[in-house]
Amino acid sequence: MLLKGNHDNFTKFIADKTDLGVYGTYSIGDFIIMHGDKIPDDLMMRDESTIIIGHEHPCIGIRNGERFEKIKCYLKGNYKEKNLIVMPSFNFVSEGSDILHEKSLSPFLKKRSIEEFEVYGVENFEVLYFGRIKDVLKVKNRFY
């Protein structure tokens, strides 16, 4: 199974060579998985309670003096009455969008407050729980 994203020009070519199907959304159990660059028209009529998206590829930017590090992270929150999980980039080259310093890209996150979302950093196979975005912003604003 391959999920097509907005920059995936070669997905059909890969699928044809490997006999994999290409999907805009994929449902498994109580989860619906999609790229996240578009919100399907029928999303709220679907039975799945958890949406999993990429597209945003969140990271959290942390400054220590002159040094600035980006840590890839998962976000956990809600979209309307459904759970929403936002996955980081799995590409070693791209760190992603800094949720503390950049505007959201995904329509699931645009034009709404994501301050209640929980942040789970991923660094060297270790999960780092940062709390809610609003709590991280309080600490950030205290020191910068």
N, CA, C and O atoms as a DFTB+ gen file, in Angstrom:
576 C
 N C O
     1  1       0.826      -1.166       0.000
     2  2       0.000       0.000       0.000
     3  2       0.881       1.245       0.000
     4  3       1.837       1.339       0.770
     5  1       0.558       2.184      -0.857
     6  2       1.219       3.488      -0.894
     7  2       0.160       4.572      -0.766
     8  3      -0.886       4.506      -1.412
     9  1       0.432       5.570       0.069
    10  2      -0.447       6.731       0.171
    11  2       0.165       7.845      -0.650
    12  3       1.341       8.175      -0.492
    13  1      -0.633       8.421      -1.524
    14  2      -0.128       9.485      -2.395
    15  2      -0.177      10.815      -1.672
    16  3      -1.206      11.200      -1.117
    17  1       0.949      11.511      -1.686
    18  2       1.035      12.851      -1.114
    19  2       1.093      13.896      -2.205
    20  3       1.123      13.562      -3.390
    21  1       1.109      15.143      -1.821
    22  2       1.078      16.222      -2.801
    23  2       2.386      16.381      -3.573
    24  3       2.391      17.054      -4.604
    25  1       3.485      15.796      -3.124
    26  2       4.756      15.893      -3.848
    27  2       5.203      14.544      -4.422
    28  3       6.339      14.409      -4.875
    29  1       4.333      13.572      -4.403
    30  2       4.713      12.218      -4.805
    31  2       4.452      11.976      -6.287
    32  3       3.481      11.320      -6.664
    33  1       5.339      12.518      -7.118
    34  2       5.185      12.380      -8.572
    35  2       5.488      10.977      -9.078
    36  3       5.023      10.591     -10.150
    37  1       6.259      10.214      -8.321
    38  2       6.689       8.904      -8.788
    39  2       5.914       7.751      -8.147
    40  3       6.256       6.590      -8.372
    41  1       4.887       8.043      -7.360
    42  2       4.159       7.000      -6.646
    43  2       3.565       5.967      -7.592
    44  3       3.682       4.766      -7.346
    45  1       2.930       6.416      -8.670
    46  2       2.318       5.470      -9.610
    47  2       3.383       4.589     -10.266
    48  3       3.152       3.396     -10.465
    49  1       4.530       5.150     -10.601
    50  2       5.619       4.389     -11.197
    51  2       6.094       3.294     -10.246
    52  3       6.286       2.149     -10.657
    53  1       6.283       3.646      -8.976
    54  2       6.711       2.666      -7.967
    55  2       5.635       1.591      -7.799
    56  3       5.950       0.403      -7.721
    57  1       4.386       2.000      -7.745
    58  2       3.283       1.047      -7.573
    59  2       3.219       0.066      -8.739
    60  3       3.023      -1.132      -8.535
    61  1       3.382       0.565      -9.944
    62  2       3.349      -0.312     -11.129
    63  2       4.474      -1.339     -11.103
    64  3       4.284      -2.473     -11.543
    65  1       5.622      -0.965     -10.603
    66  2       6.781      -1.873     -10.560
    67  2       6.693      -2.886      -9.421
    68  3       7.330      -3.937      -9.478
    69  1       5.912      -2.580      -8.392
    70  2       5.889      -3.427      -7.201
    71  2       4.530      -4.071      -6.927
    72  3       4.378      -4.794      -5.942
    73  1       3.561      -3.822      -7.774
    74  2       2.200      -4.342      -7.590
    75  2       1.547      -3.851      -6.296
    76  3       0.723      -4.550      -5.706
    77  1       1.916      -2.655      -5.865
    78  2       1.280      -2.052      -4.705
    79  2       0.160      -1.132      -5.168
    80  3       0.232      -0.544      -6.247
    81  1      -0.872      -1.011      -4.345
    82  2      -1.955      -0.087      -4.659
    83  2      -1.639       1.312      -4.159
    84  3      -0.951       1.477      -3.152
    85  1      -2.142       2.318      -4.862
    86  2      -1.980       3.719      -4.458
    87  2      -3.332       4.223      -3.974
    88  3      -4.344       4.080      -4.660
    89  1      -3.335       4.815      -2.785
    90  2      -4.575       5.271      -2.169
    91  2      -4.459       6.741      -1.758
    92  3      -3.375       7.235      -1.448
    93  1      -5.596       7.418      -1.764
    94  2      -5.673       8.765      -1.213
    95  2      -5.901       8.689       0.285
    96  3      -5.379       9.500       1.050
    97  1      -6.689       7.700       0.694
    98  2      -6.909       7.407       2.116
    99  2      -6.901       5.888       2.270
   100  3      -7.178       5.154       1.321
   101  1      -6.584       5.436       3.463
   102  2      -6.583       4.005       3.723
   103  2      -7.130       3.782       5.124
   104  3      -6.680       4.405       6.085
   105  1      -8.096       2.894       5.229
   106  2      -8.725       2.609       6.510
   107  2      -8.275       1.246       7.017
   108  3      -8.256       0.261       6.278
   109  1      -7.912       1.214       8.297
   110  2      -7.563      -0.054       8.934
   111  2      -8.075       0.004      10.371
   112  3      -7.612       0.812      11.176
   113  1      -9.011      -0.842      10.672
   114  2      -9.621      -0.829      11.999
   115  2     -10.304       0.494      12.264
   116  3     -11.135       0.941      11.473
   117  1      -9.958       1.120      13.373
   118  2     -10.558       2.390      13.777
   119  2      -9.729       3.595      13.325
   120  3      -9.929       4.711      13.806
   121  1      -8.792       3.358      12.395
   122  2      -7.880       4.413      11.938
   123  2      -8.077       4.692      10.462
   124  3      -8.288       3.772       9.672
   125  1      -8.007       5.958      10.090
   126  2      -7.967       6.345       8.682
   127  2      -6.657       7.088       8.472
   128  3      -6.352       8.043       9.187
   129  1      -5.888       6.646       7.492
   130  2      -4.565       7.192       7.224
   131  2      -4.621       7.929       5.894
   132  3      -5.163       7.424       4.911
   133  1      -4.051       9.134       5.877
   134  2      -4.019       9.928       4.647
   135  2      -2.823      10.859       4.690
   136  3      -2.189      11.024       5.733
   137  1      -2.521      11.463       3.561
   138  2      -1.376      12.373       3.521
   139  2      -1.625      13.605       4.390
   140  3      -0.766      13.976       5.190
   141  1      -2.771      14.234       4.247
   142  2      -3.098      15.376       5.099
   143  2      -3.046      16.720       4.413
   144  3      -3.237      17.750       5.060
   145  1      -2.787      16.734       3.102
   146  2      -2.790      18.010       2.376
   147  2      -4.198      18.434       1.981
   148  3      -4.416      19.580       1.589
   149  1      -5.161      17.506       2.083
   150  2      -6.567      17.771       1.775
   151  2      -7.433      17.067       2.810
   152  3      -7.053      16.028       3.350
   153  1      -8.595      17.638       3.080
   154  2      -9.561      17.002       3.968
   155  2     -10.641      16.373       3.098
   156  3     -11.340      17.083       2.375
   157  1     -10.787      15.052       3.157
   158  2     -11.817      14.404       2.337
   159  2     -13.220      14.920       2.696
   160  3     -13.529      15.153       3.865
   161  1     -14.047      15.091       1.682
   162  2     -15.414      15.599       1.895
   163  2     -16.222      14.723       2.842
   164  3     -17.046      15.228       3.606
   165  1     -15.991      13.407       2.796
   166  2     -16.797      12.474       3.593
   167  2     -16.176      12.143       4.958
   168  3     -16.651      11.236       5.640
   169  1     -15.140      12.851       5.359
   170  2     -14.384      12.488       6.563
   171  2     -15.255      12.377       7.808
   172  3     -15.142      11.398       8.545
   173  1     -16.104      13.335       8.057
   174  2     -16.892      13.338       9.297
   175  2     -18.027      12.308       9.260
   176  3     -18.622      12.014      10.297
   177  1     -18.329      11.769       8.104
   178  2     -19.354      10.725       7.997
   179  2     -18.763       9.332       8.167
   180  3     -19.499       8.351       8.270
   181  1     -17.455       9.243       8.195
   182  2     -16.776       7.949       8.320
   183  2     -16.792       7.489       9.767
   184  3     -16.913       8.300      10.685
   185  1     -16.667       6.173       9.966
   186  2     -16.741       5.582      11.301
   187  2     -15.431       5.631      12.087
   188  3     -15.457       5.567      13.316
   189  1     -14.295       5.741      11.412
   190  2     -13.010       5.722      12.110
   191  2     -12.934       6.901      13.092
   192  3     -13.358       8.013      12.776
   193  1     -12.390       6.639      14.279
   194  2     -12.306       7.702      15.290
   195  2     -10.946       8.390      15.318
   196  3     -10.796       9.427      15.963
   197  1      -9.946       7.829      14.625
   198  2      -8.603       8.409      14.638
   199  2      -8.101       8.630      13.224
   200  3      -8.134       7.729      12.386
   201  1      -7.635       9.850      12.974
   202  2      -7.053      10.255      11.688
   203  2      -5.543      10.322      11.881
   204  3      -5.065      10.887      12.865
   205  1      -4.797       9.752      10.951
   206  2      -3.332       9.827      10.974
   207  2      -2.893      10.504       9.683
   208  3      -3.237      10.061       8.587
   209  1      -2.119      11.597       9.827
   210  2      -1.656      12.331       8.647
   211  2      -0.153      12.564       8.696
   212  3       0.479      12.460       9.748
   213  1       0.394      12.877       7.550
   214  2       1.773      13.352       7.408
   215  2       1.691      14.820       7.019
   216  3       1.211      15.634       7.807
   217  1       2.133      15.166       5.861
   218  2       2.092      16.492       5.240
   219  2       2.725      17.595       6.083
   220  3       3.632      18.277       5.606
   221  1       2.281      17.786       7.299
   222  2       2.808      18.856       8.149
   223  2       4.259      18.585       8.535
   224  3       5.072      19.507       8.583
   225  1       4.582      17.333       8.806
   226  2       5.923      16.920       9.232
   227  2       6.442      17.821      10.356
   228  3       7.433      18.530      10.180
   229  1       5.773      17.792      11.509
   230  2       6.138      18.716      12.586
   231  2       7.484      18.409      13.224
   232  3       7.927      17.263      13.298
   233  1       8.110      19.482      13.679
   234  2       9.297      19.388      14.512
   235  2       9.200      20.527      15.520
   236  3       8.378      21.430      15.367
   237  1      10.026      20.482      16.530
   238  2      10.021      21.518      17.552
   239  2      11.422      22.124      17.601
   240  3      12.414      21.410      17.747
   241  1      11.490      23.446      17.477
   242  2      12.768      24.138      17.480
   243  2      13.127      24.573      18.890
   244  3      12.359      25.270      19.554
   245  1      14.291      24.159      19.333
   246  2      14.752      24.488      20.683
   247  2      16.079      25.222      20.580
   248  3      17.000      24.780      19.894
   249  1      16.158      26.353      21.276
   250  2      17.367      27.174      21.266
   251  2      18.085      27.052      22.604
   252  3      17.469      27.067      23.670
   253  1      19.398      26.933      22.514
   254  2      20.256      26.952      23.691
   255  2      21.397      27.895      23.360
   256  3      22.368      27.502      22.713
   257  1      21.279      29.145      23.805
   258  2      22.266      30.154      23.436
   259  2      22.215      30.397      21.940
   260  3      21.153      30.698      21.395
   261  1      23.339      30.270      21.279
   262  2      23.399      30.463      19.825
   263  2      22.992      29.213      19.050
   264  3      22.720      29.278      17.851
   265  1      22.952      28.092      19.734
   266  2      22.641      26.815      19.077
   267  2      21.129      26.637      18.950
   268  3      20.386      26.897      19.896
   269  1      20.681      26.197      17.782
   270  2      19.260      25.977      17.517
   271  2      19.100      24.571      16.953
   272  3      19.657      24.253      15.902
   273  1      18.352      23.744      17.637
   274  2      18.138      22.357      17.223
   275  2      16.673      22.145      16.865
   276  3      15.783      22.723      17.489
   277  1      16.432      21.327      15.870
   278  2      15.075      20.914      15.530
   279  2      14.942      19.429      15.833
   280  3      15.758      18.613      15.405
   281  1      13.897      19.099      16.579
   282  2      13.623      17.711      16.927
   283  2      12.310      17.309      16.269
   284  3      11.279      17.943      16.494
   285  1      12.347      16.266      15.464
   286  2      11.129      15.772      14.825
   287  2      10.154      15.325      15.900
   288  3      10.562      14.793      16.933
   289  1       8.855      15.540      15.657
   290  2       7.893      15.169      16.683
   291  2       6.561      14.724      16.092
   292  3       6.202      15.067      14.966
   293  1       5.851      13.955      16.890
   294  2       4.468      13.603      16.625
   295  2       3.593      14.590      17.372
   296  3       3.958      15.054      18.453
   297  1       2.442      14.914      16.806
   298  2       1.448      15.726      17.498
   299  2       0.218      14.871      17.729
   300  3      -0.170      14.079      16.870
   301  1      -0.391      15.035      18.888
   302  2      -1.605      14.297      19.228
   303  2      -2.640      15.312      19.697
   304  3      -2.419      16.055      20.654
   305  1      -3.779      15.326      19.001
   306  2      -4.839      16.268      19.351
   307  2      -6.160      15.827      18.761
   308  3      -6.418      14.633      18.614
   309  1      -6.988      16.788      18.425
   310  2      -8.308      16.500      17.868
   311  2      -8.559      17.315      16.617
   312  3      -8.077      18.437      16.468
   313  1      -9.326      16.719      15.727
   314  2      -9.893      17.443      14.594
   315  2     -11.395      17.219      14.670
   316  3     -11.887      16.118      14.422
   317  1     -12.110      18.273      15.015
   318  2     -13.544      18.176      15.284
   319  2     -13.741      17.112      16.353
   320  3     -13.131      17.219      17.417
   321  1     -14.563      16.088      16.126
   322  2     -14.754      15.089      17.186
   323  2     -13.907      13.828      16.991
   324  3     -14.177      12.799      17.610
   325  1     -12.896      13.904      16.144
   326  2     -12.012      12.765      15.912
   327  2     -10.624      13.026      16.503
   328  3     -10.193      14.173      16.621
   329  1      -9.932      11.943      16.874
   330  2      -8.538      12.048      17.303
   331  2      -7.688      12.326      16.071
   332  3      -8.000      11.858      14.976
   333  1      -6.622      13.082      16.250
   334  2      -5.723      13.395      15.139
   335  2      -4.288      13.166      15.582
   336  3      -3.840      13.702      16.596
   337  1      -3.575      12.361      14.805
   338  2      -2.150      12.114      15.007
   339  2      -1.433      12.673      13.781
   340  3      -1.775      12.338      12.647
   341  1      -0.434      13.531      14.017
   342  2       0.351      14.112      12.928
   343  2       1.756      13.539      13.027
   344  3       2.416      13.669      14.058
   345  1       2.210      12.906      11.953
   346  2       3.505      12.225      11.951
   347  2       4.628      13.134      11.467
   348  3       4.405      14.008      10.630
   349  1       5.825      12.932      11.990
   350  2       6.978      13.709      11.520
   351  2       7.472      13.193      10.172
   352  3       6.994      12.182       9.659
   353  1       8.425      13.902       9.623
   354  2       9.088      13.468       8.398
   355  2       9.926      12.229       8.710
   356  3      10.584      12.155       9.748
   357  1       9.893      11.271       7.809
   358  2      10.752      10.094       7.952
   359  2      11.955      10.194       7.024
   360  3      12.715       9.238       6.873
   361  1      12.120      11.346       6.411
   362  2      13.220      11.630       5.517
   363  2      14.382      12.159       6.357
   364  3      14.180      13.054       7.177
   365  1      15.575      11.635       6.174
   366  2      16.729      12.064       6.960
   367  2      17.182      13.478       6.598
   368  3      17.866      14.129       7.387
   369  1      16.808      13.952       5.423
   370  2      17.248      15.265       4.955
   371  2      16.348      16.380       5.485
   372  3      16.833      17.450       5.851
   373  1      15.044      16.131       5.524
   374  2      14.080      17.158       5.923
   375  2      13.709      17.030       7.399
   376  3      13.262      15.975       7.850
   377  1      13.900      18.116       8.139
   378  2      13.533      18.094       9.558
   379  2      12.049      18.352       9.751
   380  3      11.458      17.862      10.713
   381  1      11.438      19.114       8.854
   382  2      10.019      19.391       8.949
   383  2       9.699      20.832       9.282
   384  3      10.565      21.704       9.219
   385  1       8.432      21.076       9.640
   386  2       7.940      22.418       9.956
   387  2       7.978      22.642      11.465
   388  3       7.403      21.869      12.231
   389  1       8.650      23.692      11.876
   390  2       8.780      24.004      13.297
   391  2       7.457      24.550      13.820
   392  3       7.051      25.655      13.458
   393  1       6.790      23.786      14.665
   394  2       5.448      24.150      15.141
   395  2       5.459      25.359      16.074
   396  3       4.406      25.949      16.317
   397  1       6.613      25.738      16.598
   398  2       6.709      26.898      17.491
   399  2       7.016      28.183      16.729
   400  3       6.742      29.275      17.227
   401  1       7.582      28.068      15.527
   402  2       8.057      29.246      14.812
   403  2       7.479      29.410      13.404
   404  3       7.731      30.429      12.762
   405  1       6.715      28.438      12.909
   406  2       6.190      28.512      11.546
   407  2       4.681      28.288      11.547
   408  3       4.133      27.669      12.459
   409  1       4.026      28.796      10.521
   410  2       2.592      28.580      10.372
   411  2       2.342      27.153       9.890
   412  3       3.164      26.570       9.182
   413  1       1.201      26.606      10.281
   414  2       0.832      25.243       9.884
   415  2       0.558      25.172       8.380
   416  3       0.089      26.135       7.772
   417  1       0.859      24.019       7.800
   418  2       0.653      23.777       6.379
   419  2      -0.627      22.991       6.100
   420  3      -1.331      23.272       5.130
   421  1      -0.923      22.025       6.934
   422  2      -2.045      21.123       6.692
   423  2      -3.375      21.806       6.990
   424  3      -3.490      22.537       7.973
   425  1      -4.383      21.574       6.145
   426  2      -5.708      22.132       6.441
   427  2      -6.302      21.578       7.734
   428  3      -7.228      22.172       8.286
   429  1      -5.791      20.460       8.222
   430  2      -6.245      19.926       9.506
   431  2      -5.795      20.819      10.661
   432  3      -6.404      20.802      11.731
   433  1      -4.735      21.597      10.452
   434  2      -4.166      22.421      11.513
   435  2      -4.300      23.926      11.257
   436  3      -4.240      24.723      12.193
   437  1      -4.482      24.312       9.993
   438  2      -4.598      25.734       9.656
   439  2      -5.862      26.328      10.259
   440  3      -6.855      25.638      10.486
   441  1      -5.793      27.617      10.507
   442  2      -6.960      28.392      10.954
   443  2      -7.583      27.869      12.244
   444  3      -8.780      28.044      12.470
   445  1      -6.792      27.240      13.077
   446  2      -7.290      26.780      14.371
   447  2      -6.136      26.722      15.346
   448  3      -4.972      26.641      14.954
   449  1      -6.465      26.764      16.590
   450  2      -5.438      26.704      17.609
   451  2      -4.998      25.253      17.812
   452  3      -5.827      24.358      17.978
   453  1      -3.705      25.041      17.795
   454  2      -3.185      23.695      18.068
   455  2      -2.458      23.683      19.411
   456  3      -1.710      22.753      19.711
   457  1      -2.681      24.712      20.208
   458  2      -1.976      24.818      21.492
   459  2      -2.300      23.687      22.457
   460  3      -1.498      23.403      23.347
   461  1      -3.449      23.030      22.311
   462  2      -3.812      21.916      23.190
   463  2      -3.203      20.586      22.726
   464  3      -3.269      19.593      23.450
   465  1      -2.612      20.561      21.527
   466  2      -2.005      19.330      21.028
   467  2      -0.817      18.948      21.900
   468  3      -0.074      19.810      22.369
   469  1      -0.648      17.653      22.111
   470  2       0.512      17.143      22.837
   471  2       1.648      16.918      21.850
   472  3       1.423      16.589      20.685
   473  1       2.871      17.100      22.335
   474  2       4.065      16.981      21.495
   475  2       4.925      15.832      22.009
   476  3       5.291      15.788      23.184
   477  1       5.239      14.904      21.112
   478  2       6.122      13.782      21.426
   479  2       7.325      13.862      20.496
   480  3       7.218      13.551      19.310
   481  1       8.468      14.276      21.030
   482  2       9.682      14.351      20.237
   483  2      10.246      12.967      19.989
   484  3      10.049      12.048      20.784
   485  1      10.946      12.833      18.883
   486  2      11.584      11.563      18.527
   487  2      13.028      11.869      18.177
   488  3      13.305      12.564      17.200
   489  1      13.944      11.351      18.974
   490  2      15.357      11.616      18.756
   491  2      16.156      10.373      19.120
   492  3      16.071       9.892      20.250
   493  1      16.934       9.848      18.174
   494  2      17.781       8.677      18.417
   495  2      17.004       7.514      19.039
   496  3      17.442       6.922      20.025
   497  1      15.867       7.199      18.464
   498  2      15.020       6.081      18.896
   499  2      14.468       6.266      20.306
   500  3      14.080       5.293      20.952
   501  1      14.432       7.487      20.778
   502  2      13.902       7.789      22.097
   503  2      12.711       8.739      21.943
   504  3      12.747       9.660      21.128
   505  1      11.659       8.509      22.729
   506  2      10.493       9.380      22.710
   507  2      10.606      10.368      23.865
   508  3      10.816       9.980      25.014
   509  1      10.464      11.652      23.540
   510  2      10.576      12.722      24.522
   511  2       9.220      13.420      24.623
   512  3       8.776      14.042      23.657
   513  1       8.567      13.328      25.759
   514  2       7.269      13.964      25.930
   515  2       7.471      15.413      26.354
   516  3       8.035      15.675      27.417
   517  1       7.015      16.362      25.528
   518  2       7.173      17.781      25.798
   519  2       5.938      18.408      26.441
   520  3       5.981      19.572      26.837
   521  1       4.848      17.668      26.553
   522  2       3.606      18.244      27.060
   523  2       2.810      18.865      25.929
   524  3       2.985      18.502      24.766
   525  1       1.936      19.798      26.268
   526  2       1.112      20.470      25.262
   527  2       1.888      21.631      24.639
   528  3       2.790      22.196      25.258
   529  1       1.525      21.968      23.422
   530  2       2.198      23.058      22.721
   531  2       2.127      24.340      23.540
   532  3       3.109      25.079      23.612
   533  1       0.985      24.616      24.158
   534  2       0.865      25.863      24.930
   535  2       1.835      25.885      26.116
   536  3       2.316      26.953      26.494
   537  1       2.126      24.734      26.699
   538  2       3.087      24.674      27.799
   539  2       4.513      24.906      27.301
   540  3       5.306      25.578      27.960
   541  1       4.826      24.354      26.148
   542  2       6.146      24.563      25.552
   543  2       6.320      26.045      25.207
   544  3       7.397      26.607      25.403
   545  1       5.260      26.674      24.693
   546  2       5.328      28.096      24.353
   547  2       5.546      28.958      25.592
   548  3       6.260      29.959      25.530
   549  1       4.940      28.581      26.719
   550  2       5.149      29.333      27.964
   551  2       6.625      29.302      28.369
   552  3       7.195      30.327      28.743
   553  1       7.229      28.132      28.291
   554  2       8.643      27.995      28.651
   555  2       9.498      28.771      27.644
   556  3      10.426      29.482      28.029
   557  1       9.184      28.632      26.371
   558  2       9.936      29.330      25.330
   559  2       9.883      30.828      25.543
   560  3      10.907      31.506      25.469
   561  1       8.687      31.352      25.809
   562  2       8.522      32.802      25.972
   563  2       9.197      33.317      27.238
   564  3       9.550      34.494      27.307
   565  1       9.378      32.483      28.214
   566  2      10.039      32.894      29.454
   567  2      11.537      33.100      29.243
   568  3      12.149      33.950      29.890
   569  1      12.127      32.317      28.330
   570  2      13.576      32.368      28.153
   571  2      14.031      33.148      26.926
   572  3      15.223      33.425      26.795
   573  1      13.122      33.512      26.025
   574  2      13.540      34.177      24.776
   575  2      12.854      35.506      24.615
   576  3      13.083      36.204      23.627
